[in-house]
Structure formats: structure tokens, C-alpha cells
Amino acid sequence: MLQQLEQIQKQASEELEKINDPKELQLWKVRYLGRKSRLTRVLRSLATLPLEERRKIGVRGNEVKNILESSLAEREKILEEARIASSLKYKKLDVTLPGQPLSVGRLHPITQTLEEICDIFKGMGFQVVEGPDVEWDYYNFEALNIPQEHPARDMFATLWVDAEVGSGKARLLRTHTSPVQIRLMEEKRPPIRVVVPGRCYRYEATDATHESMFYQVEGLAIDKNITMADLKGTLVEFCRCLFGEERKIRFRCDYFPFVEPGAEVAIECLACHGAGCRVCGYTGWLEILGAGMVHPDVLRRGDIDPDVYSGFAFGMGVERMPMLRYGIDDIRLFYGNDLRFLKQF
Ligand code: FA5
């Protein structure tokens, strides 16, 4: 048996020397140290041997086992070091290669437009404030002269958050940024000069110029002696800054329950230069905002005396600005998340 042990050690060591592959190393381990290996069989048979022989063979058997185990660990270490060295060799840095281009992120075109609009108004002395997207019926409708059952509610296809529609206390996703007018009047005393950028939501079928989620920028100015001329001057200056001096602007009468008189401002369609196309609904004009002089009842609700103060307000659709500027013929492109489109801005 001693001879058998010597033979096992010699053969195992010779084979181990030649192994360069981790899979082969695993097979070697099973062959020489596994449960069915010759060495294990010898060690298991010790119990059947006479005491003196058992001691001698047992000691030598355990020596062989320890030698094989430490030779295996050593070989594993050598193979691992060789693997790391070869992987480093291939990953060497070649400083002469051209660098990998870094893709630079950018702001969404609507965010860029919002910033530009706010900057123009800041230049005219307006402050920028924000209001909540989830709004009370009171601020979105009632305080703006649109009580329950008022037909003007049909102008704003509403997405309700609460089920008790008609109670005046129901919440909704604001259909315009005008509710912030009331919130501001409750908080601030005139003179007030603010613009309010924010998201609006309407439950309506989308088409080339309508989305169910879109942005508006509200404007509100309240002071003594504010007139329609101030409103017109402010909006003409704004349109000139954004669209250039020569762009045609059209003011027409319009109705909004919270202003008196009310106006609609449209701009000559940039896509067709007034000839008529899909973007402008074949009219040559694109409506960009609603405006007017703040209704005396609305001022009263904000605890502002209409006999002393007057004000103007406007609310503009933001998506229509870049559509006009860049000749984009479908509003839905802004929210389709197609990077080929977004990367152009
Ligand atoms: C309003 O929302 C009024 N709050 C505006 C206002 C404010 C009037 C202050 C008077 C005083 P209107 O529903 O027309 O009005 O919307 C204003 C602008 O938002 C429109 O001119 C249009 O540019 C944009 N808009 C309206 N609905 C959508 C929509 N579904 N998708 C994209 N833009 C829209």
C-alpha cells in the first residue's frame, strides 16, 4: 500500500505540472482528491488493517493528501496570475487612438422655450412664480367667474381627480394656468407683475396642434391705471423678441369669463407665411394666447378693489412657439421621445 501511495503522488504531481487550463485542473482534483479517487479508497481501507500497519500507512496517506492539496492550490494561483496578466496585456491603453465621443445631454425644446419666454418677461420687470398641477374647482373655475353649469366649462375638457364633480370642492388637473392668478391675488398686494409657467391638462382628442398635456405661461399685471394699451404693448414687445420685428401679429376680440374685454392673439404662420397649411388649419394664422383686462369680480375675489386697481392677464400655449419658429407641423413630436427629433434643438 505504501508503494501504491508513492505511485499516486508521483503520477498526480507529474500530471499537475502539465496542466494550464482551469477546467483540466478541476478534473485532476476529482481524479486524485475526489471521493472515488484511489487515494480516498486507500485511506478508507485503513480500518481493515492491523494497528501497526494502519498507523504507518495512515500517516503517509495523510502526508500525500496534504502534498497534493497544497500543490493544487499553488497551481490554481499560477493559472490565475497568468489569466490576469494576459487580460491586462490586451487591455493596454493606446494613447494614440482617437478618443470615444462623449454624448452631451441637452434641455428639452419645451424647457428651452419656457426659459426663453420667462427671460423676455423678466427683462420687462415680471417675476416668475409657479402653482400646483392638481387644483381645486374653486381656483380653476369658480373664482374665475365660471360657476357650476356655466357653459364656459365646456371650453375646458376637464380631467377630474375627485368623484364629487359639481360640489365646488372637487380636485382636478388644472386646465389652464389662470387659477394661479387668484392664488397670487390672495397672497400679494399690488403692484403685481408675474408670469407663471406650468403644465395644463385637457381631456381632448390630440391632433397636429392639440395635446392632452401641454404647457402654458400665464401673465398677470395689477396696478393703478393699467390699461388695454399696456397689455397690447407688452404682448407686441414679447412677440417681437421671440419671433422678430417683421412678424405679423393679430389681435381680435375673444371671450373668457375672467376678463373684460377679452382678446385672442394670433401670429402669422411661419410654416406657410400666411398662405394656409396643416399647422395653421389652413387659416394662415396660429392662435398663441388668450388675454384681456382682469374682470372686476375676479379682482374682488382676490380682495383687490377694482375702483382703485386694474390689471391685465394673458395665457399662452408654449408648444406653439417652437412650432411657429421651426416650422414643426405636429405638436405630438415634442412628447414622442424620439431622440432623432429632440437632438435637433
Ligand atoms: C385659456 O386657457 C385661458 N386661460 C387664457 C387666458 C388667460 C385668457 C388669461 C385670458 C386671460 P385657451 O383655452 O384659449 O385659454 O388656451 C390658451 C392657449 O393655450 C391657446 O391659445 C393655445 O395656444 C394653448 N392651448 C390650448 N389648448 C391646447 C392644447 N390642447 N394643446 C396645446 N396647446 C393648447
Residues whose N, C-alpha, C, O or C-beta is under 5 A from the ligand:
A	BS01	FA5	T175 H176 S178 R202 T209 H210 E211 F214 F256 V259 E287 I288 L289 G290 A291 G292 A313 F314 G315 M316 G317 R320
